[in-house]
Amino acid sequence: MPVNVADRGRTGVLPEVEAWLSRRTSSAADWPARALLSAKGGATISVVLPARNEEETVGEIVSAVRRDLVEAVPLVDELVVIDSRSSDDTAPRALRAGAKVFAQDEILPELHDPRYDGKGEALWKSLAVTTGDLVVFVDADLREFRTSFVTGLLGPLLADPAVGYVKACYDRPLLGATEPNAGGRVTELVARPLLNLHWPLLAGFVQPLAGEYAGRRAVLERVPFVTGYGVELGLLIDLLDMVGLDALAQVDLGRRVHSHQSTEALGGMAGQIMHTAWARLERQDKIVPLHEPSARLVQFERGPAGHRPLTRDVAVAERPPMATVPQYASRLR
């Protein structure tokens, strides 16, 4: 059904978004672990950490999840780290902390292609080595991690079978800055304007690029995964199209602290997000493309002879819905 963007509620957002915010936004404190255990029933739960060179933080996160949500409260059935070509001790530290560790390139090896890289590739492949009915994704670079990140994301899924996908929201402080949300630069400068322009029903997501989210396997295996930095935006747009806004929810996890990338690296991320949005605009017949967008991003650094151009490839590859992969489908039979 077309969205009438001229029809705004009392807060200035679409009435559908205003109603969704009230109905589908909760707080991590609303979902204590023991209450979730009672609601879990026969469902199985997998927690997945995609990790590349995160030796400083991955062990602490794994240890906390195992201590609080496997041993103290047996909520999580499977704790998995997908090692995405790390060159440090990420994998050994995750193993020592008690996670199952899989090397990204050893999962579905017959489909290996070096061009498919990045976080989205690790997330997509995690579906092939986990078995949980519910899958929780948590970034491995989090500092000040709390296991309420996991329980918060699980809450809406366990409480309401109509919810298929849950995103985190939080304050994102930039280390050394005083503003509580100075860390969400690509969100505010790229992702949020794109969503408000073209998918206004998603305007209620406080952190559309949040790296923490959870979903039902039956939902996640039916959507494609962008293999690079566009994965979060792509999932949100594709799931809105597939299951509708009311099947999506968000949970306030409080505060998220993690390492931050350079402005140049964020430029590359922004380029991939824009390519991801372009592909979906075209796929959903929201634009009539008259040209193919360039996959090259030119940035500059100053050298002895002045500014020197540096070219970065921001093209995004995409994996098909996992349910369509024969190797995965045969496992389910």
Secondary structure, DSSP 8 states (H G I E B T S, - for coil): ----TT---TTSS-HHHHHHHHHHEEEGGGS-HHHHHHHHTT--EEEEEEESS-TTTHHHHHHHHHIIIIIISTT-SEEEEEE-S-SSSHHHHHHHHT-EEEEGGGSSGGG--TTS-SHHHHHHHHHHH---SEEEE--TTEES--THHHHHHHHHHHH-TT--EEEEEEE---TT-SSTTTT-HHIIIIIHHHHHHH-GGGTT-S-TT-S-EEEEHHHHTTS-EESSTTHHHHHHHHHHHHH-GGGEEEEEEEE-EE----HHHHHHHHHHHHHHHHHHHHHTTS---SS----EEEEEEEETTEEEEEEEE----EE--GGG-HHHHHHH-
